[in-house]
């Protein structure tokens, strides 16, 4: 599972920002279209993924993960195929973006549930830390290689590599040994899916006194950070004259901080407690993005981006695996897929809405001004973090601790 995750992660980050780059360099799209591409793909993908949470919950997770990998492979390979035939359009990029976004949500929901079933609770933080460190290692290596590949071989190279990585991931997951039991369900097996089933994940999150503020904090923080990404691409590549490899390098080097943060997570959380680490790292990660509004051309601009991103990524690398473990610890096994799906759907919808809003703001003002506003708003997000934590683990973990 770890190897499959690694190969798909390296493929994803090799294609970092590929769709905005293709929209800008191939289809000559402006900031509004680039923002719309990111927003529409996530928004429609999130809506399409809403029924997937209950669907994934009561199915074996490995076949679902394999199917989602194959869907992503097929969708992404259609882009270089259409480009080779001279048929690539902005509409196709939108359709592929929607398909991949929905498949991502289903895959992550199945993967989180499978991880919780695969490992005992005491090993979840170690596993999440390793997955997080893999993400940041691939983020560090992938973007500069992807930028160099685009410069030498053209803009479709990284899309094809990303697609192949999903195929290899599917083969890796398929090769996992052992037998996965069919999930037990408390509802009547032949009962049709009802509207209430679609909301079960949100019910659990919003009823939980600590998950609820963490939920709102993370979707707003992630939304603001991701809303700035296409605008930063327009600013750096279009206005300031950065080359693709420089753009990739400026976002790759700081990923060393993510590797450090993810390695620290499994040491700091047992020592200080998950809640204190989440509160501290969550507050610190909001302090960096405003600095991106002051980027300038040339070497000073690259140095500033690296410094800002290093601080942000280090905090995120520490925050993310602890949050992922806390969320699994406080969710009953029969609700994991629906909870993770609801979380991902909400995050994607928030990113889409904020990306569209910030794209409009950039059109009315400038990309730099919109990036500055996002950074200022981020400074207020620590107010949403939970101050106290006196919540026991999920019912399954409580029962296990008594036996």
C-alpha positions as CSV (number, residue, x, y, z in Angstrom):
1,X,0.0,0.0,0.0
2,X,2.8,2.4,0.9
3,X,4.6,1.6,-2.4
4,X,1.5,2.2,-4.4
5,X,0.9,5.4,-2.6
6,X,4.5,6.5,-3.3
7,X,4.4,5.9,-7.0
8,X,1.1,7.7,-7.5
9,X,2.3,10.6,-5.3
10,X,5.5,11.0,-7.4
11,X,3.4,11.0,-10.5
12,X,1.0,13.6,-9.1
13,X,3.8,16.0,-8.1
14,X,5.7,15.4,-11.3
15,X,2.6,16.9,-12.9
16,X,2.3,19.7,-10.3
17,X,0.4,22.6,-11.8
18,X,0.2,20.8,-15.1
19,X,-3.4,21.9,-15.9
20,X,-2.8,25.6,-15.2
21,X,0.4,25.4,-17.2
22,X,-1.3,23.8,-20.2
23,X,-4.2,26.3,-19.9
24,X,-1.7,29.2,-19.9
25,X,1.0,27.9,-22.3
26,X,-1.1,25.9,-24.8
27,X,-4.6,27.3,-24.7
28,X,-3.4,30.9,-23.8
29,X,-6.0,31.2,-20.9
30,X,-6.0,34.2,-18.6
31,X,-6.3,34.3,-14.8
32,X,-10.1,34.1,-14.8
33,X,-10.1,30.9,-17.0
34,X,-7.2,29.3,-15.0
35,X,-9.1,29.9,-11.7
36,X,-12.3,28.6,-13.3
37,X,-10.5,25.5,-14.4
38,X,-9.4,24.7,-10.9
39,X,-12.7,25.8,-9.3
40,X,-15.1,24.0,-11.7
41,X,-13.2,20.7,-11.6
42,X,-13.2,20.6,-7.8
43,X,-16.8,21.8,-7.4
44,X,-18.5,19.5,-9.9
45,X,-16.2,16.6,-8.8
46,X,-17.2,17.2,-5.2
47,X,-20.9,17.1,-6.1
48,X,-20.4,13.9,-8.1
49,X,-18.5,12.3,-5.1
50,X,-21.3,12.9,-2.6
51,X,-23.0,9.5,-3.1
52,X,-19.6,7.8,-3.2
53,X,-19.1,7.9,0.6
54,X,-22.0,5.5,1.4
55,X,-21.2,3.4,-1.7
56,X,-17.5,3.0,-0.6
57,X,-18.4,2.4,3.1
58,X,-20.0,-1.0,2.5
59,X,-17.7,-2.4,-0.1
60,X,-14.3,-3.9,0.0
61,X,-11.8,-1.0,-0.1
62,X,-9.1,-2.5,-2.3
63,X,-11.2,-3.0,-5.4
64,X,-12.6,0.5,-5.0
65,X,-9.0,1.9,-4.8
66,X,-8.0,-0.1,-7.9
67,X,-11.1,1.1,-9.8
68,X,-10.4,4.8,-8.9
69,X,-6.8,4.5,-10.0
70,X,-7.9,3.1,-13.4
71,X,-10.4,5.8,-13.9
72,X,-7.8,8.5,-13.2
73,X,-5.4,6.8,-15.6
74,X,-7.9,6.8,-18.4
75,X,-9.0,10.4,-17.9
76,X,-5.5,11.8,-17.7
77,X,-4.3,9.8,-20.8
78,X,-7.1,11.4,-22.8
79,X,-5.4,14.8,-22.6
80,X,-2.1,14.0,-24.4
81,X,-4.1,11.9,-26.8
82,X,-6.3,14.8,-27.7
83,X,-3.3,17.2,-27.9
84,X,-1.5,14.9,-30.3
85,X,-4.6,14.9,-32.5
86,X,-5.0,18.7,-32.3
87,X,-8.3,18.3,-30.5
88,X,-7.5,19.5,-27.0
89,X,-9.9,22.1,-25.7
90,X,-10.6,23.9,-22.5
91,X,-13.8,21.9,-22.1
92,X,-11.9,18.6,-22.1
93,X,-9.6,19.9,-19.4
94,X,-12.7,20.7,-17.3
95,X,-14.2,17.2,-17.8
96,X,-10.9,15.5,-16.9
97,X,-10.5,17.8,-13.9
98,X,-14.0,16.8,-12.7
99,X,-13.4,13.1,-13.2
100,X,-10.1,13.1,-11.4
101,X,-11.5,15.2,-8.5
102,X,-14.3,12.8,-7.9
103,X,-12.1,9.7,-8.2
104,X,-9.6,11.3,-5.7
105,X,-12.3,11.7,-3.1
106,X,-13.5,8.1,-3.5
107,X,-9.9,6.7,-3.4
108,X,-8.9,8.7,-0.3
109,X,-12.1,7.6,1.5
110,X,-11.4,4.0,0.7
111,X,-7.7,4.3,1.5
112,X,-8.3,5.9,4.9
113,X,-10.8,3.2,5.9
114,X,-8.5,0.4,4.7
115,X,-5.6,1.9,6.7
116,X,-7.7,1.9,9.9
117,X,-8.7,-1.7,9.3
118,X,-5.2,-2.7,8.4
119,X,-3.3,-1.4,11.5
120,X,-3.8,-1.3,15.2
121,X,-4.6,2.2,16.6
122,X,-1.1,2.7,18.1
123,X,0.5,2.4,14.6
124,X,-1.8,4.8,12.8
125,X,0.3,7.9,13.5
126,X,3.5,6.2,12.4
127,X,1.8,5.1,9.1
128,X,0.3,8.5,8.5
129,X,3.7,10.1,9.2
130,X,5.3,7.9,6.6
131,X,2.6,8.6,4.0
132,X,3.0,12.3,4.8
133,X,6.8,12.2,4.4
134,X,6.4,10.4,1.1
135,X,4.1,13.2,-0.1
136,X,6.6,15.8,0.8
137,X,9.6,13.9,-0.7
138,X,7.7,13.5,-3.9
139,X,6.7,17.1,-3.8
140,X,10.3,18.1,-3.4
141,X,11.5,16.0,-6.3
142,X,8.6,16.0,-8.7
143,X,8.0,19.7,-9.5
144,X,11.5,20.6,-10.7
145,X,11.7,17.4,-12.8
146,X,8.2,18.1,-14.2
147,X,9.2,21.7,-15.0
148,X,12.4,20.5,-16.7
149,X,10.4,17.8,-18.6
150,X,7.9,20.5,-19.8
151,X,10.8,22.7,-21.0
152,X,12.5,19.9,-22.9
153,X,9.7,17.6,-24.1
154,X,6.6,19.8,-24.0
155,X,3.6,20.3,-21.7
156,X,2.0,16.9,-22.1
157,X,4.9,14.9,-20.7
158,X,4.0,15.3,-17.0
159,X,0.3,14.5,-17.7
160,X,1.3,11.2,-19.3
161,X,3.6,10.4,-16.4
162,X,0.9,11.2,-13.9
163,X,-1.5,8.9,-15.7
164,X,1.0,6.0,-15.8
165,X,1.6,6.4,-12.1
166,X,-2.0,5.7,-11.4
167,X,-1.8,2.5,-13.4
168,X,1.2,1.4,-11.4
169,X,-0.6,2.3,-8.2
170,X,-3.5,0.1,-9.3
171,X,-1.1,-2.8,-9.9
172,X,0.5,-2.3,-6.5
173,X,-2.8,-2.3,-4.6
174,X,-3.9,-5.3,-6.5
175,X,-0.7,-7.1,-5.4
176,X,-1.4,-6.6,-1.7
177,X,-1.6,-10.0,0.0
178,X,-4.3,-11.3,2.4
179,X,-8.0,-11.4,2.2
180,X,-10.1,-8.3,2.9
181,X,-13.4,-9.2,4.6
182,X,-16.6,-7.7,3.3
183,X,-17.6,-4.8,5.6
184,X,-20.4,-5.5,8.0
185,X,-23.4,-3.2,7.8
186,X,-26.1,-2.5,10.4
187,X,-28.7,-1.5,7.9
188,X,-30.8,-4.0,5.9
189,X,-28.6,-5.3,3.1
190,X,-31.2,-4.7,0.4
191,X,-32.3,-1.3,1.6
192,X,-31.9,1.4,-1.0
193,X,-29.6,4.3,-0.5
194,X,-31.6,7.2,1.1
195,X,-30.8,10.9,1.3
196,X,-30.0,10.6,5.0
197,X,-27.2,8.1,4.2
198,X,-25.5,10.8,2.2
199,X,-25.3,13.0,5.2
200,X,-24.0,10.5,7.8
201,X,-20.4,11.7,7.5
202,X,-21.3,15.3,8.0
203,X,-23.5,14.4,11.0
204,X,-20.6,12.7,12.7
205,X,-18.2,15.6,12.0
206,X,-20.6,18.4,13.1
207,X,-21.8,16.5,16.2
208,X,-18.2,16.0,17.4
209,X,-17.0,18.8,19.6
210,X,-13.4,18.7,18.4
211,X,-13.7,17.5,14.8
212,X,-16.2,20.2,14.1
213,X,-13.8,23.2,14.6
214,X,-11.0,21.3,13.0
215,X,-13.2,20.6,10.0
216,X,-14.0,24.3,9.4
217,X,-10.4,25.4,10.1
218,X,-8.9,22.9,7.6
219,X,-11.4,23.5,4.8
220,X,-10.9,27.3,5.0
221,X,-7.1,27.1,5.3
222,X,-6.8,24.6,2.5
223,X,-9.2,26.6,0.4
224,X,-7.3,29.9,0.7
225,X,-3.9,28.2,0.1
226,X,-5.2,26.4,-3.0
227,X,-7.1,29.5,-4.3
228,X,-3.8,31.3,-4.4
229,X,-2.0,28.6,-6.4
230,X,-3.4,29.4,-9.9
231,X,-3.0,33.1,-9.3
232,X,0.6,32.6,-8.2
233,X,1.2,30.6,-11.4
234,X,-0.2,33.5,-13.5
235,X,1.9,36.0,-11.5
236,X,5.1,34.1,-11.7
237,X,4.9,32.7,-15.2
238,X,2.9,35.4,-16.9
239,X,3.8,38.7,-15.1
240,X,7.2,38.1,-13.6
241,X,8.7,36.0,-16.4
242,X,9.7,32.9,-14.3
243,X,10.4,29.8,-16.4
244,X,8.6,26.5,-15.7
245,X,11.7,25.0,-14.1
246,X,12.2,28.0,-11.8
247,X,8.5,27.8,-10.8
248,X,8.9,24.2,-10.0
249,X,12.1,24.7,-8.1
250,X,10.6,27.5,-5.9
251,X,8.0,25.1,-4.7
252,X,10.2,21.9,-4.5
253,X,13.0,23.0,-2.2
254,X,10.7,24.0,0.7
255,X,9.3,20.5,0.8
256,X,12.3,19.6,2.9
257,X,10.3,21.2,5.7
258,X,7.4,19.0,5.0
259,X,9.6,15.9,5.4
260,X,11.0,17.3,8.6
261,X,7.6,18.1,10.0
262,X,6.1,14.7,9.2
263,X,9.1,13.0,10.8
264,X,8.6,15.1,14.0
265,X,4.9,14.3,14.2
266,X,5.4,10.8,15.6
267,X,7.8,12.2,18.3
268,X,6.0,15.3,19.3
269,X,2.4,13.9,19.4
270,X,3.1,11.2,22.0
271,X,5.1,13.6,24.1
272,X,2.8,16.7,24.1
273,X,-0.5,15.1,23.0
274,X,-2.2,15.2,19.7
275,X,-4.4,18.2,20.6
276,X,-1.5,20.5,21.6
277,X,0.4,19.6,18.4
278,X,-2.6,20.3,16.2
279,X,-3.3,23.6,18.0
280,X,0.3,24.8,17.7
281,X,1.1,23.7,14.2
282,X,-2.4,24.8,13.0
283,X,-1.8,28.3,14.3
284,X,1.7,28.6,12.9
285,X,0.8,27.4,9.4
286,X,-1.5,30.5,9.0
287,X,1.3,33.0,9.4
288,X,3.3,32.5,6.2
289,X,1.2,32.9,3.0
290,X,0.9,36.7,3.2
291,X,4.6,36.9,2.3
292,X,3.9,35.6,-1.2
293,X,2.3,39.0,-2.1
294,X,5.8,40.6,-2.0
295,X,7.5,38.3,-4.5
296,X,9.7,40.1,-7.1
297,X,11.4,38.9,-10.3
298,X,14.7,37.0,-10.4
299,X,16.7,35.5,-7.6
300,X,15.2,37.6,-4.8
301,X,11.7,36.4,-5.7
302,X,12.8,32.7,-5.7
303,X,14.5,33.2,-2.3
304,X,11.4,34.8,-0.9
305,X,9.1,32.0,-2.2
306,X,11.4,29.3,-0.8
307,X,11.5,31.0,2.6
308,X,7.8,31.5,2.9
309,X,6.9,28.0,1.6
310,X,9.5,26.4,3.9
311,X,7.8,27.8,7.0
312,X,4.3,26.9,5.6
313,X,5.2,23.4,4.5
314,X,7.0,22.5,7.8
315,X,3.9,23.4,9.8
316,X,1.6,21.5,7.4
317,X,3.9,18.5,7.4
318,X,3.6,18.4,11.2
319,X,-0.2,19.2,11.3
320,X,-1.5,16.8,8.6
321,X,-0.5,13.3,9.9
322,X,-1.6,14.2,13.5
323,X,-4.9,15.5,12.2
324,X,-5.4,12.4,10.0
325,X,-4.6,10.1,13.0
326,X,-6.9,12.0,15.3
327,X,-9.7,11.9,12.8
328,X,-9.4,8.1,12.4
329,X,-9.1,7.6,16.2
330,X,-12.3,9.5,16.8
331,X,-14.4,7.8,14.1
332,X,-16.1,4.5,14.4
333,X,-15.0,1.9,11.8
334,X,-18.4,1.8,10.2
335,X,-18.3,5.5,9.5
336,X,-14.8,6.1,8.3
337,X,-15.4,6.1,4.6
338,X,-18.4,8.4,4.9
339,X,-16.6,10.7,7.2
340,X,-13.5,11.0,5.1
341,X,-15.7,11.4,2.0
342,X,-17.7,14.2,3.6
343,X,-14.5,15.9,4.7
344,X,-13.0,15.7,1.2
345,X,-16.2,16.8,-0.6
346,X,-16.4,19.8,1.7
347,X,-12.8,20.6,1.2
348,X,-13.1,20.4,-2.6
349,X,-16.2,22.5,-2.6
350,X,-14.6,25.1,-0.4
351,X,-11.4,25.2,-2.6
352,X,-13.6,25.5,-5.7
353,X,-15.7,28.3,-4.2
354,X,-12.7,30.2,-2.9
355,X,-10.7,29.7,-6.1
356,X,-13.6,31.1,-8.2
357,X,-14.0,34.0,-5.8
358,X,-10.3,34.8,-5.8
359,X,-10.1,34.5,-9.5
360,X,-12.8,37.1,-9.8
361,X,-10.9,39.3,-7.2
362,X,-7.7,38.9,-9.3
363,X,-9.6,40.0,-12.4
364,X,-11.0,43.1,-10.6
365,X,-7.7,44.0,-9.0
366,X,-4.6,41.9,-9.8
367,X,-3.2,38.5,-9.0
368,X,-0.8,40.0,-6.4
369,X,-3.6,41.9,-4.6
370,X,-5.7,38.7,-4.5
371,X,-2.8,36.7,-3.1
372,X,-2.3,39.4,-0.4
373,X,-5.9,39.3,0.6
374,X,-5.8,35.5,1.0
375,X,-2.7,35.8,3.2
376,X,-4.4,38.3,5.5
377,X,-7.5,36.3,5.8
378,X,-5.4,33.2,6.7
379,X,-4.1,35.1,9.7
380,X,-7.5,34.9,11.3
381,X,-8.0,31.1,10.8
382,X,-6.4,30.0,14.1
383,X,-9.5,31.4,15.9
384,X,-11.3,28.3,14.5
385,X,-9.0,25.8,16.2
386,X,-10.4,23.9,19.2
387,X,-9.0,25.2,22.5
388,X,-9.8,22.2,24.6
389,X,-9.9,18.5,24.0
390,X,-11.6,16.1,26.4
391,X,-13.2,13.7,23.8
392,X,-12.7,10.0,24.1
393,X,-11.7,7.8,21.1
394,X,-14.3,6.2,18.9
395,X,-16.5,3.4,20.2
396,X,-14.3,0.7,18.5
397,X,-11.1,2.0,20.1
398,X,-12.7,2.3,23.6
399,X,-14.0,-1.3,23.3
400,X,-10.5,-2.5,22.2
401,X,-8.8,-0.7,25.1
402,X,-11.0,-2.6,27.6
403,X,-10.2,-6.1,26.2
